[in-house]
Amino acid sequence: MTTKTGEIEKLYYSIGEVAEMFEVNSSLIRFWEKEFPQLQPRKNNRGNRVYNKKDIDLFRKSHHLVKDRGFTLEGAKNALKKNDQEKNSELIIARLLSVREKLIMLESAL
């Protein structure tokens, strides 16, 4: 898979590659995996961690909250959890509105 700029977009990245992206040590990433339950990368056949885009995006959000915005780890966990809850609420509202529209269409057909 390639991007518009012609660069090859990888599906999985090693812990070393992720550490290099964020200019942190691999040990920080392993530590944050324990602290942030959402960050659970897969392991390959050799037992090495492999990170997909979703994992990297989550690490990016965590890194931004802690390193750039000055959140504590607990504060960052709460912020990510709240964000997840808000997204879930938005999805539920969208589904309910869709059901409502279908019910209105059914009612008008009667």
C-alpha positions in Angstrom: 0.0 0.0 0.0 1.4 3.4 -1.0 0.5 7.0 0.0 0.0 9.9 -2.4 3.6 10.9 -1.9 4.8 7.5 -3.1 5.9 6.4 0.3 5.2 2.8 1.3 2.7 2.8 4.2 3.4 -0.1 6.5 0.7 -2.0 8.3 2.8 -2.8 11.3 5.7 -1.1 13.1 8.2 -2.5 15.6 8.6 -1.0 19.0 11.9 0.5 17.9 10.3 2.2 15.0 7.6 3.7 17.2 10.1 4.8 19.8 12.1 6.5 17.0 8.9 8.3 15.7 8.3 9.8 19.1 11.9 10.2 20.1 11.4 8.1 23.3 13.0 4.9 24.7 11.3 1.6 24.0 11.1 1.1 27.8 8.7 4.1 28.0 6.4 2.5 25.4 6.4 -0.8 27.3 5.7 1.1 30.5 2.8 3.0 29.0 1.3 -0.3 27.7 0.9 -1.2 31.4 -0.5 2.2 32.3 -2.9 2.6 29.3 -5.1 -0.5 29.0 -6.3 0.6 25.5 -2.7 0.3 24.2 -2.3 -3.4 23.6 -0.3 -4.1 20.5 -0.3 -7.5 18.9 2.7 -9.8 19.1 4.2 -11.6 16.1 5.2 -15.2 16.0 8.5 -14.3 17.6 6.8 -12.6 20.5 7.8 -9.1 19.4 5.3 -6.3 19.7 3.9 -5.0 16.4 2.0 -1.7 16.3 -0.7 -0.8 13.8 -2.0 2.6 12.9 -4.6 2.5 15.7 -2.0 1.7 18.3 0.3 4.5 17.1 -2.6 7.0 17.1 -3.4 6.1 20.7 0.2 6.4 21.7 0.3 9.8 19.9 -2.7 11.0 21.9 -1.2 9.7 25.1 2.2 11.3 24.3 0.6 14.6 23.5 -1.4 14.7 26.7 1.5 13.8 28.9 4.5 15.4 27.2 3.0 18.4 25.4 0.0 19.3 27.6 1.6 18.3 31.0 -1.1 15.8 32.1 -0.2 13.2 34.7 -0.6 9.6 33.6 -3.8 9.4 35.6 -5.1 12.6 34.0 -4.2 11.3 30.5 -6.0 8.0 31.2 -9.1 9.8 32.4 -9.0 12.2 29.3 -8.7 9.2 26.9 -11.5 7.3 28.7 -13.8 10.4 28.6 -13.0 10.8 24.9 -13.9 7.2 24.3 -17.2 7.6 26.2 -18.0 10.7 24.2 -17.4 8.9 20.9 -19.6 6.0 22.1 -22.3 8.5 23.0 -22.1 10.1 19.6 -22.4 6.7 17.9 -25.5 5.8 20.0 -27.1 9.1 19.3 -26.5 8.6 15.5 -28.0 5.1 15.6 -31.0 6.3 17.6 -31.7 9.1 15.1 -31.4 6.6 12.3 -34.0 4.3 14.0 -36.2 7.4 14.6 -36.1 8.3 10.9 -37.0 4.7 9.9 -39.9 4.7 12.4 -41.2 8.0 11.0 -41.0 6.5 7.5 -42.9 3.4 8.6 -45.5 5.6 10.3 -46.1 7.7 7.2 -46.5 4.5 5.1 -49.3 3.3 7.3 
